[in-house]
Amino acid sequence: MSASETKAWTKLYAPWTDHELEYGDDTLASIYDRNLELNADKPATYFFGRGQSYKELDQQVRAAAAGLKAFGIRPGDRVAIVLPNCPQHLAAFFAIQKLGATVVEHNPLYTAHELEGLFKDHGARVVIAWDKAAPTLEKIRATTDLETIISVNMTEAMPRRMQLLLSIPIPPITAKRDALTGDAPNTVPWSTLISPAIGGNGKDFENNEVTADDTALILYTSGTTGAPKGAMISHANILANCVMGKAWVPGLGDKPERFLAALPFFHVYGMTTVVALGVYVGAEIILLPAPQIPLIMDVIKKHTPTWAPGVPTLYDKILAAAEEKGMDKTQHPIANSFSGAATLPVRTVARWEAFSGGLLVEGYGLTETAPVICANPMDGNHRPGYVGIPFPDTEVRIVNPDNLDELMPDGQEGELLVRGPQVFKGYLNNPGATAATFHGDWFRTGDAGVMEEDGFVRLVARIKEIIITGGFNVYPAEVEEAMSDHRDIESIAVVGRPREDGSEDVVACVTLRDGSALDPEGLKEFARERLTRYKVPRTFYHFDELAKDQLGKIRRREVQQDLLKMLGSK
């Protein structure tokens, strides 16, 4: 029998992780209320040096819920949030959950063109938005169901001394203020929404009825191709991942925790591993409006987190900054860190653990799985190059992409399917896409992977990103990993360049380190020392910047499109 049939991975669980867990029927509103009962006076948020307790946060949550109710928001309604990470974002999120409504998260840097189709799809009448995004949203008011824009000035959540400093009318300070806040005409200010003038103070607000199976969150994902699809994620999906995460990380929540919120909340990774999990264990959430290295380094020095989820590029940048500043290793210990969204280089793990004095393990998941499917054990038995083993109550199988009922033998690659309590409900207004992404009750990840006989999983590539050249399959991540050690390469994306016969050439698009010049022959020679000949890129193309998502993960499909445009113009 295969490892997926025997669930061989359960033998590798750390001693503190049970094979099966209890999930109950909690909702995000109920875990919020429970945490408030237990931790009312404990720190809830930290924003540029200003903190607030859960009791203080709750005053805004209740007032916002009462205000939104006055604007006609009822159970099942959708309310959009278009905000960076800030205290108002947390308050808005849980206010909507207490109303029994659904949050729809959006990147606050999106253009009107990018937002219009999404708003037409989900139909939100009310949006809570960064004041700098308000003019963009105003452009889609006439073509969508959007009626009310509630604008948030993030600086109002900063320390008073910082607010006063930002008011000084000199160019350098004015530029900083303009990056944080802007005019928002035709909107309802957040301060007005939470004032008694709209819905009262919310002191006596009672939660609306909501069940664990109700949709808590909608996040849009396009995968590798196609129009964005709204993934409907239930309360049960998110909280299942929280229960699993707490069982996975040793002692999480047993002592005061500080969660680093560098990941954006409009991505499921940040929403689950920081917001939901943070409230689930009563952590203080250190909020950063953008994952800027100076902000992160300041936090590590002054208010060191205990839990720091991130992506490989983020850890590398922090390490580079620490070396530049001469920060002593383990001077600011970070107990646990978790990496996702992209392959985690082995060298990054070693350097980070030496710097932080804690653990850094790699995991894997998708928006549709809320997000974590697999993770490396946190008892020291993490395996470099692997995304880990399935979470408790999570099943993974590797199948033949051409026959989804055919299990692949251990050690052989195929398409990765998953089922478990964190798997989403389906796509909003898109039954066709929902049906296509499920095989029975198994979710098709679209990723090619290998499961070893002990249950460890290694990702190979997105199914649609595999390059077929000369009858051989080439996996971009493998080539990228081999080339990443080259002294001239800053970032790399390996893609297929179409040929007239329908096959593809393997090529690489690179950005270079300062002072380096593109040397295709030298790069090819470097590749030949590390890769089978058919995997060696035919040539290398220099880019000033490679297309990335909001987490900094390179989007190969977009890079490929940019390359074809560039070649077509020559």
C-alpha positions as CSV (number, residue, x, y, z in Angstrom):
1,M,0.0,0.0,0.0
2,S,1.1,3.6,-0.7
3,A,1.9,6.1,2.0
4,S,-1.3,8.0,1.2
5,E,-3.3,4.9,1.9
6,T,-1.6,4.0,5.2
7,K,-1.2,7.7,6.3
8,A,2.4,6.9,7.0
9,W,3.1,10.5,7.8
10,T,1.3,10.2,11.2
11,K,4.3,8.2,12.5
12,L,6.4,11.4,12.0
13,Y,4.2,13.7,14.0
14,A,5.9,15.5,16.9
15,P,5.0,14.0,20.4
16,W,2.7,16.9,21.2
17,T,0.6,16.7,17.9
18,D,-2.4,14.4,18.1
19,H,-3.3,12.4,14.9
20,E,-6.9,13.5,15.2
21,L,-8.3,16.8,16.6
22,E,-11.5,18.2,17.8
23,Y,-12.9,21.1,15.9
24,G,-16.3,21.9,17.4
25,D,-18.7,24.3,15.8
26,D,-16.9,27.6,16.6
27,T,-17.1,30.7,14.4
28,L,-14.7,33.6,14.1
29,A,-17.2,35.6,16.1
30,S,-17.3,33.0,18.9
31,I,-13.6,32.6,19.2
32,Y,-13.3,36.4,19.3
33,D,-15.8,36.6,22.1
34,R,-14.1,33.8,24.0
35,N,-10.7,35.4,23.7
36,L,-12.2,38.7,24.9
37,E,-13.5,37.0,28.1
38,L,-10.1,35.5,28.8
39,N,-7.7,38.3,27.7
40,A,-9.6,41.6,27.8
41,D,-6.8,43.4,29.5
42,K,-3.9,41.8,27.6
43,P,-2.2,43.4,24.5
44,A,-4.1,43.0,21.3
45,T,-2.3,45.2,18.8
46,Y,0.9,47.1,18.4
47,F,1.2,49.7,15.6
48,F,4.2,52.0,15.3
49,G,4.7,51.8,19.0
50,R,1.1,52.3,20.1
51,G,-0.6,49.4,21.8
52,Q,-4.2,48.6,22.7
53,S,-5.8,45.9,24.8
54,Y,-8.4,43.5,23.6
55,K,-11.0,45.5,25.6
56,E,-9.9,48.7,23.8
57,L,-10.1,46.9,20.4
58,D,-13.5,45.6,21.3
59,Q,-14.9,49.1,21.7
60,Q,-14.1,49.8,18.1
61,V,-15.4,46.4,17.0
62,R,-18.7,46.8,18.6
63,A,-19.1,50.4,17.5
64,A,-18.2,49.5,13.9
65,A,-20.7,46.5,14.0
66,A,-23.5,48.9,15.2
67,G,-22.5,51.4,12.5
68,L,-22.6,48.8,9.7
69,K,-25.9,47.5,11.0
70,A,-27.2,51.1,10.7
71,F,-26.1,51.1,7.1
72,G,-28.2,48.0,6.5
73,I,-25.7,45.2,6.7
74,R,-27.4,41.9,7.6
75,P,-26.4,38.3,7.9
76,G,-25.1,36.9,4.6
77,D,-24.3,40.3,3.2
78,R,-20.9,40.9,1.8
79,V,-18.7,43.8,3.0
80,A,-15.5,44.6,1.2
81,I,-12.3,45.6,2.9
82,V,-9.6,47.4,1.0
83,L,-7.0,48.1,3.6
84,P,-3.3,47.7,4.5
85,N,-2.6,45.9,7.9
86,C,-3.6,48.3,10.6
87,P,-5.7,48.2,13.8
88,Q,-8.8,49.5,12.0
89,H,-8.5,46.5,9.6
90,L,-8.8,44.1,12.6
91,A,-11.7,46.0,14.1
92,A,-13.5,46.0,10.7
93,F,-12.9,42.3,10.1
94,F,-14.4,41.2,13.4
95,A,-17.2,43.7,13.3
96,I,-18.4,42.1,10.0
97,Q,-18.0,38.6,11.5
98,K,-20.2,39.6,14.5
99,L,-22.9,40.8,12.1
100,G,-22.9,37.3,10.4
101,A,-21.8,39.0,7.2
102,T,-19.0,37.9,4.8
103,V,-15.7,39.8,4.4
104,V,-14.3,40.2,0.9
105,E,-10.7,41.2,1.0
106,H,-8.9,43.2,-1.7
107,N,-5.4,44.5,-2.2
108,P,-5.5,48.3,-1.5
109,L,-3.1,49.0,-4.4
110,Y,-5.4,47.6,-7.0
111,T,-6.5,49.8,-9.8
112,A,-10.2,50.6,-10.6
113,H,-10.0,48.3,-13.6
114,E,-8.8,45.4,-11.4
115,L,-11.5,46.1,-8.7
116,E,-14.4,46.7,-11.0
117,G,-14.9,43.1,-12.1
118,L,-14.5,41.8,-8.6
119,F,-17.1,44.2,-7.2
120,K,-19.5,43.2,-9.9
121,D,-19.0,39.6,-9.0
122,H,-19.5,39.8,-5.2
123,G,-21.9,42.8,-5.2
124,A,-20.7,44.4,-1.9
125,R,-22.7,47.6,-1.2
126,V,-20.3,48.8,1.5
127,V,-16.5,49.0,1.5
128,I,-14.2,49.9,4.3
129,A,-11.1,51.3,2.6
130,W,-7.8,53.0,3.0
131,D,-8.4,56.7,2.4
132,K,-5.8,56.7,-0.3
133,A,-7.8,54.0,-2.1
134,A,-11.1,55.9,-1.9
135,P,-10.6,57.9,-5.1
136,T,-10.0,54.6,-7.0
137,L,-13.2,53.1,-5.5
138,E,-15.2,56.2,-6.4
139,K,-14.5,55.4,-10.1
140,I,-16.4,52.1,-9.8
141,R,-19.4,53.4,-7.8
142,A,-21.5,54.0,-10.9
143,T,-20.8,50.6,-12.5
144,T,-21.2,48.3,-9.5
145,D,-23.5,47.9,-6.5
146,L,-21.1,49.9,-4.3
147,E,-23.0,52.6,-2.4
148,T,-21.0,53.5,0.7
149,I,-17.3,54.0,1.1
150,I,-16.0,54.2,4.6
151,S,-12.5,55.7,4.6
152,V,-9.8,54.8,7.1
153,N,-6.9,57.2,8.0
154,M,-4.3,54.8,9.4
155,T,-2.4,57.6,11.1
156,E,-5.2,57.9,13.6
157,A,-4.1,54.6,15.1
158,M,-0.5,55.8,15.5
159,P,1.0,57.2,18.7
160,R,0.0,60.8,19.3
161,R,3.6,62.1,19.1
162,M,3.9,60.5,15.6
163,Q,0.6,62.0,14.5
164,L,1.9,65.5,15.6
165,L,5.2,64.9,13.8
166,L,3.5,64.0,10.6
167,S,1.6,67.3,10.7
168,I,4.8,69.3,10.4
169,P,4.7,71.0,6.9
170,I,8.2,70.3,5.7
171,P,8.8,68.3,2.4
172,P,10.4,65.1,3.9
173,I,7.6,64.7,6.5
174,T,4.9,65.7,4.0
175,A,6.1,63.0,1.7
176,K,5.8,60.4,4.5
177,R,2.4,61.6,5.5
178,D,1.2,61.5,1.9
179,A,2.4,57.9,1.6
180,L,0.2,57.0,4.6
181,T,-3.0,59.0,4.1
182,G,-4.8,61.1,1.6
183,D,-8.0,63.1,0.9
184,A,-11.2,60.9,0.6
185,P,-14.1,63.0,-0.5
186,N,-17.6,61.5,-0.7
187,T,-16.8,59.0,2.0
188,V,-17.8,58.3,5.6
189,P,-14.7,58.5,7.8
190,W,-14.0,55.5,10.1
191,S,-14.1,57.9,13.1
192,T,-17.7,58.8,12.1
193,L,-18.7,55.1,11.6
194,I,-17.6,54.2,15.1
195,S,-19.1,57.4,16.7
196,P,-22.4,57.3,18.6
197,A,-24.0,59.3,15.7
198,I,-24.3,56.3,13.4
199,G,-25.2,53.2,15.4
200,G,-24.6,54.2,18.9
201,N,-21.6,53.0,20.9
202,G,-22.4,49.3,20.3
203,K,-22.0,48.5,24.0
204,D,-25.1,46.3,23.9
205,F,-24.6,44.8,20.5
206,E,-25.5,41.2,20.2
207,N,-23.9,38.9,17.6
208,N,-26.2,37.9,14.8
209,E,-26.7,34.2,14.2
210,V,-23.9,32.5,12.2
211,T,-22.9,28.9,11.8
212,A,-19.5,27.3,11.2
213,D,-20.4,26.3,7.7
214,D,-21.3,29.9,6.7
215,T,-18.9,31.8,4.5
216,A,-16.6,34.0,6.6
217,L,-14.3,35.2,3.9
218,I,-14.1,35.6,0.1
219,L,-10.7,35.9,-1.5
220,Y,-10.0,36.1,-5.2
221,T,-7.5,33.9,-6.9
222,S,-6.7,33.3,-10.5
223,G,-4.3,30.4,-10.2
224,T,-1.9,30.3,-13.1
225,T,-4.4,31.4,-15.8
226,G,-7.9,32.7,-16.2
227,A,-10.1,35.3,-14.6
228,P,-10.0,35.7,-10.8
229,K,-12.4,33.5,-8.9
230,G,-13.8,34.2,-5.5
231,A,-12.9,31.4,-3.2
232,M,-15.6,31.0,-0.5
233,I,-13.9,30.1,2.8
234,S,-16.1,29.1,5.8
235,H,-15.6,29.8,9.4
236,A,-14.9,26.0,9.8
237,N,-12.2,26.1,7.2
238,I,-10.2,28.9,8.8
239,L,-10.7,27.6,12.4
240,A,-9.7,24.0,11.4
241,N,-6.4,25.5,10.2
242,C,-6.1,27.3,13.6
243,V,-6.7,24.2,15.6
244,M,-4.2,22.3,13.4
245,G,-1.6,25.1,13.7
246,K,-1.9,25.2,17.5
247,A,-1.4,21.5,17.7
248,W,1.6,21.7,15.3
249,V,3.6,24.5,17.0
250,P,5.0,23.5,20.4
251,G,3.5,25.4,23.3
252,L,1.8,28.0,21.0
253,G,-0.3,30.2,23.3
254,D,0.9,28.7,26.5
255,K,2.8,31.9,27.2
256,P,2.3,35.5,25.9
257,E,2.7,35.6,22.2
258,R,3.6,38.3,19.8
259,F,2.6,37.7,16.1
260,L,4.4,39.5,13.4
261,A,1.8,40.8,10.8
262,A,4.1,41.5,7.9
263,L,2.0,39.3,5.5
264,P,-0.9,41.2,4.1
265,F,-4.4,40.4,5.5
266,F,-5.9,40.4,2.0
267,H,-4.0,37.1,1.4
268,V,-5.3,34.0,3.2
269,Y,-1.8,33.2,4.5
270,G,-1.7,36.4,6.6
271,M,-5.4,36.2,7.5
272,T,-5.3,32.7,8.9
273,T,-1.8,32.5,10.4
274,V,-1.8,35.9,12.0
275,V,-5.4,37.3,12.4
276,A,-7.4,34.2,13.1
277,L,-4.7,32.2,14.8
278,G,-3.6,35.3,16.8
279,V,-7.0,35.8,18.2
280,Y,-7.4,32.0,18.7
281,V,-4.4,32.0,21.1
282,G,-4.8,35.5,22.5
283,A,-1.7,36.9,20.9
284,E,-0.6,40.5,20.5
285,I,-0.6,41.3,16.8
286,I,2.3,43.5,15.6
287,L,0.8,45.3,12.6
288,L,2.9,46.6,9.7
289,P,1.1,48.4,6.8
290,A,3.7,47.0,4.4
291,P,6.4,44.4,4.6
292,Q,9.1,47.0,4.5
293,I,12.5,45.9,5.9
294,P,13.2,49.1,8.0
295,L,9.8,48.6,9.7
296,I,10.4,45.0,10.4
297,M,13.9,45.5,11.7
298,D,12.7,48.2,14.0
299,V,10.1,45.8,15.4
300,I,12.6,43.0,15.8
301,K,14.8,45.4,17.9
302,K,12.1,47.0,20.0
303,H,9.2,44.6,20.2
304,T,10.5,41.2,19.1
305,P,7.8,38.8,17.9
306,T,7.6,35.1,19.0
307,W,5.8,34.0,15.8
308,A,6.9,35.2,12.4
309,P,5.2,33.7,9.3
310,G,6.6,34.8,6.0
311,V,8.0,33.9,2.6
312,P,11.6,33.0,1.6
313,T,12.4,36.5,0.1
314,L,11.3,38.2,3.3
315,Y,13.6,36.1,5.5
316,D,16.5,36.7,3.1
317,K,16.0,40.4,3.2
318,I,15.8,40.5,7.0
319,L,19.0,38.5,7.2
320,A,20.8,40.9,4.8
321,A,19.6,43.9,6.8
322,A,20.7,42.2,10.1
323,E,24.2,41.6,8.7
324,E,24.4,45.1,7.4
325,K,23.4,46.5,10.8
326,G,25.7,44.1,12.7
327,M,22.9,42.7,14.8
328,D,24.1,40.0,17.1
329,K,22.8,36.5,16.4
330,T,20.0,35.4,18.8
331,Q,20.0,38.9,20.4
332,H,16.3,39.1,19.5
333,P,15.1,35.5,19.6
334,I,12.1,34.6,17.5
335,A,10.8,31.2,18.7
336,N,8.9,30.0,15.6
337,S,8.8,31.0,12.0
338,F,6.8,29.4,9.2
339,S,7.6,29.8,5.5
340,G,5.2,29.4,2.6
341,A,4.2,30.6,-0.9
342,A,7.5,29.6,-2.5
343,T,10.3,27.1,-2.2
344,L,12.4,27.7,0.9
345,P,16.2,27.4,0.2
346,V,18.1,25.2,2.6
347,R,20.7,28.0,3.1
348,T,18.0,30.4,4.3
349,V,16.8,27.9,7.0
350,A,20.3,27.5,8.4
351,R,21.0,31.3,8.4
352,W,17.6,32.2,9.9
353,E,17.8,29.6,12.7
354,A,21.3,30.8,13.6
355,F,20.1,34.5,13.6
356,S,16.7,33.9,15.4
357,G,17.6,31.1,17.8
358,G,14.3,29.5,16.8
359,L,12.9,27.2,14.2
360,L,12.0,28.0,10.6
361,V,10.0,25.3,8.8
362,E,8.5,25.2,5.4
363,G,4.8,24.4,4.7
364,Y,2.5,24.4,1.7
365,G,-1.1,25.4,1.0
366,L,-3.4,27.4,-1.2
367,T,-6.1,30.0,-0.9
368,E,-8.7,27.2,-1.4
369,T,-7.3,25.3,1.6
370,A,-7.4,28.2,4.1
371,P,-4.3,27.8,3.5
372,V,-2.1,25.1,5.1
373,I,-2.1,21.5,3.8
374,C,1.4,20.3,4.8
375,A,4.1,21.4,7.1
376,N,7.5,20.2,8.3
377,P,7.4,18.9,11.9
378,M,8.7,21.3,14.5
379,D,10.6,18.8,16.6
380,G,13.8,19.3,14.6
381,N,12.9,16.6,12.0
382,H,12.2,19.0,9.2
383,R,13.5,17.8,5.8
384,P,15.1,20.4,3.5
385,G,13.6,20.6,0.1
386,Y,10.2,19.2,1.2
387,V,7.0,21.0,2.1
388,G,6.5,18.6,5.0
389,I,3.8,16.1,5.8
390,P,0.0,16.5,5.9
391,F,-1.6,18.3,8.8
392,P,-3.8,16.3,11.2
393,D,-7.1,15.1,9.6
394,T,-5.7,16.1,6.2
395,E,-5.3,13.5,3.4
396,V,-3.0,13.9,0.5
397,R,-2.7,11.7,-2.5
398,I,-0.5,11.8,-5.7
399,V,-2.4,10.7,-8.8
400,N,-2.0,10.3,-12.5
401,P,-3.1,13.7,-14.0
402,D,-4.6,11.8,-16.9
403,N,-6.5,9.4,-14.7
404,L,-7.3,10.9,-11.3
405,D,-8.4,7.6,-9.9
406,E,-4.9,6.1,-10.4
407,L,-2.6,6.5,-7.4
408,M,1.0,7.0,-8.3
409,P,3.5,4.7,-6.5
410,D,5.5,6.3,-3.7
411,G,8.4,8.4,-5.0
412,Q,6.8,9.0,-8.4
413,E,5.4,12.4,-9.4
414,G,1.8,13.2,-10.2
415,E,-0.9,15.7,-9.4
416,L,-1.5,16.5,-5.7
417,L,-5.1,16.0,-4.4
418,V,-6.2,16.9,-0.9
419,R,-9.2,16.6,1.3
420,G,-9.8,17.8,4.9
421,P,-11.8,20.2,7.0
422,Q,-9.7,23.2,5.7
423,V,-10.8,22.7,2.1
424,F,-13.1,25.5,0.8
425,K,-16.7,25.4,-0.2
426,G,-16.3,26.4,-3.9
427,Y,-16.1,29.6,-6.0
428,L,-18.6,32.4,-5.8
429,N,-21.0,32.5,-8.8
430,N,-18.9,29.9,-10.6
431,P,-20.3,26.4,-10.4
432,G,-18.3,25.3,-13.5
433,A,-15.0,26.2,-11.9
434,T,-16.0,24.6,-8.7
435,A,-16.9,21.4,-10.4
436,A,-13.7,21.4,-12.4
437,T,-11.5,21.8,-9.3
438,F,-13.0,18.8,-7.4
439,H,-12.7,15.1,-8.2
440,G,-15.4,13.7,-6.0
441,D,-14.5,15.1,-2.6
442,W,-10.9,15.6,-3.4
443,F,-9.6,19.1,-4.2
444,R,-7.3,19.3,-7.2
445,T,-4.4,21.6,-6.3
446,G,-3.0,21.9,-9.8
447,D,0.4,21.1,-8.4
448,A,2.7,18.3,-9.3
449,G,4.3,16.6,-6.4
450,V,5.9,13.4,-5.0
451,M,5.1,11.6,-1.8
452,E,7.9,9.5,-0.3
453,E,7.2,6.2,1.4
454,D,7.2,7.9,4.8
455,G,4.7,10.5,3.8
456,F,7.0,13.5,3.2
457,V,5.8,15.6,0.2
458,R,8.0,17.4,-2.3
459,L,6.5,19.8,-4.8
460,V,7.7,19.7,-8.3
461,A,5.8,22.4,-10.2
462,R,2.4,23.8,-11.1
463,I,0.9,21.3,-13.6
464,K,0.4,24.1,-16.1
465,E,4.0,25.4,-15.6
466,I,5.8,22.2,-16.5
467,I,8.0,22.8,-19.5
468,I,8.0,20.0,-22.1
469,T,11.1,20.0,-24.2
470,G,12.4,17.2,-26.4
471,G,10.0,14.8,-24.8
472,F,11.3,15.6,-21.3
473,N,9.5,17.3,-18.5
474,V,11.4,20.2,-17.0
475,Y,10.3,21.6,-13.6
476,P,11.1,25.4,-13.3
477,A,11.6,25.3,-9.5
478,E,14.4,22.8,-9.9
479,V,16.3,24.9,-12.4
480,E,15.7,28.1,-10.4
481,E,17.0,26.4,-7.2
482,A,20.1,25.3,-9.0
483,M,20.8,28.8,-10.4
484,S,20.0,30.7,-7.3
485,D,23.5,30.4,-5.9
486,H,25.1,32.2,-8.8
487,R,26.7,35.4,-7.6
488,D,25.2,37.6,-10.3
489,I,21.6,36.5,-10.0
490,E,19.2,38.4,-7.7
491,S,16.0,36.6,-8.8
492,I,15.1,34.1,-11.5
493,A,12.0,32.7,-13.3
494,V,12.4,29.7,-15.6
495,V,9.7,29.6,-18.3
496,G,9.0,28.0,-21.6
497,R,9.6,29.8,-24.9
498,P,7.2,28.4,-27.5
499,R,8.7,26.7,-30.6
500,E,6.9,26.3,-34.0
501,D,6.5,22.5,-33.4
502,G,4.4,23.1,-30.3
503,S,7.1,22.2,-27.8
504,E,9.1,24.8,-25.7
505,D,12.6,25.8,-25.1
506,V,13.7,26.2,-21.5
507,V,14.8,29.8,-20.9
508,A,15.5,31.9,-17.8
509,C,14.5,35.5,-17.0
510,V,16.7,37.1,-14.4
511,T,17.3,40.3,-12.5
512,L,20.9,40.9,-11.6
513,R,22.7,42.1,-8.5
514,D,24.1,45.6,-8.5
515,G,27.3,45.9,-10.5
516,S,26.7,42.6,-12.5
517,A,26.3,42.3,-16.2
518,L,24.4,39.6,-18.1
519,D,26.7,36.8,-19.2
520,P,24.5,34.1,-20.8
521,E,27.4,31.8,-21.7
522,G,28.8,32.0,-18.2
523,L,25.4,31.3,-16.7
524,K,24.9,28.3,-19.0
525,E,28.2,26.9,-17.9
526,F,27.2,27.3,-14.3
527,A,23.9,25.5,-15.1
528,R,25.7,22.6,-16.9
529,E,27.7,21.8,-13.7
530,R,24.5,21.3,-11.8
531,L,21.8,20.1,-14.2
532,T,21.1,17.5,-16.8
533,R,21.7,19.0,-20.3
534,Y,18.0,19.2,-21.3
535,K,17.3,21.3,-18.2
536,V,19.9,23.9,-18.9
537,P,18.3,27.2,-20.1
538,R,18.9,27.9,-23.8
539,T,19.5,31.5,-23.0
540,F,19.0,34.1,-20.3
541,Y,17.0,37.3,-20.6
542,H,17.7,40.4,-18.4
543,F,14.7,42.0,-16.7
544,D,14.7,45.1,-14.5
545,E,11.9,43.4,-12.5
546,L,10.0,40.1,-12.5
547,A,6.3,40.0,-12.1
548,K,5.4,39.0,-8.5
549,D,2.3,38.6,-6.4
550,Q,1.6,40.5,-3.2
551,L,3.7,38.1,-1.1
552,G,6.7,38.5,-3.4
553,K,6.3,35.1,-5.1
554,I,7.3,35.3,-8.7
555,R,4.4,34.6,-11.1
556,R,5.9,32.6,-13.9
557,R,3.0,32.8,-16.2
558,E,3.1,36.6,-16.1
559,V,6.9,36.6,-16.6
560,Q,6.4,34.3,-19.6
561,Q,3.8,36.8,-21.0
562,D,6.2,39.7,-20.4
563,L,8.9,37.8,-22.2
564,L,6.8,37.0,-25.2
565,K,5.8,40.7,-25.4
566,M,9.4,41.7,-25.3
567,L,10.4,39.2,-28.0
568,G,7.5,40.2,-30.1
569,S,8.6,43.8,-30.1
570,K,12.1,43.0,-31.4
